[in-house]
Amino acid sequence: DGKTLVYSPLEAGDMAILRVHPGSGNVPEPLMTSPSLNFTGVWLPDASALVTVAVDLRRGTGQDIAVVRNQGKGPIEPLVATQFMELYPAISRDGAWLAFVSDQSGRNEVYVRRFAGSGDVTQVSQGGADEPVWGANGQELFYRSYAEEEPKLVAARIDSTAGFRIVERRSLFGLLGYVNTTPHASYDVSPDGTYFAFVRRNPANRMIILQNFPELVKRRQGVR
């Protein structure tokens, strides 16, 4: 609802999830702390649970997609937990579909399945991909594709009226200048679908050499 924010503090020890009302002045509310957590998570549309990434929820499964029910207070339950690595959970705007990344083919690809129940899993990307993000209208799924020499943002147009199928894949623009992260997407789509929000790499990175540094310090301090 845009009224609260969840985050994980950069502290030593087990990862924690806190919730706060920005601008309220209230103390952040602790939701969950667990050694398994690897990501704060994304809310279901009704805010009943967080969908996140956790480690070894089943013996030897590594990084898995998990759900933290009870409004993010837990417990943590495995959602997609296989012998393969599962990352980058993304929930469709209606809460019906889960997109995620798995290396079950030998490289990272984007897959979609129904959020509730196991059901069929559909591979969306081709040639390697990660960072799936749902479009505002529920009819597009964006992802970072590595099928070409330069990573590209691809829009997959989907039809979910009867099951789930890919209608079209369209390359939008190159992503060399934009930061990518793991285990969650580093960009998002505006609620009205009119723009993307990315983190841009700084093109002005350079080395600066300060000569006679002690003298510069003296000048800043007003020492003659």
Secondary structure, DSSP 8 states (H G I E B T S, - for coil): --S-EEE----SSSEEEEEE-TTS----EEEEEETTB-S--EE-TTSS-EEEEEE-SSTT--EEEEEEHHHHT--EEEEE--SS-EEEEEE-TTS-EEEEEE-TTSS-EEEEEESSS----EE--SSSEEEEEE-TTSSEEEEEE-SSSS-EEEEEEEE-SSS-EEEEEEEEEE-TTB---SSS-S-EE-TTSS-EE--B--TT------SSHHHHHHHHTT--
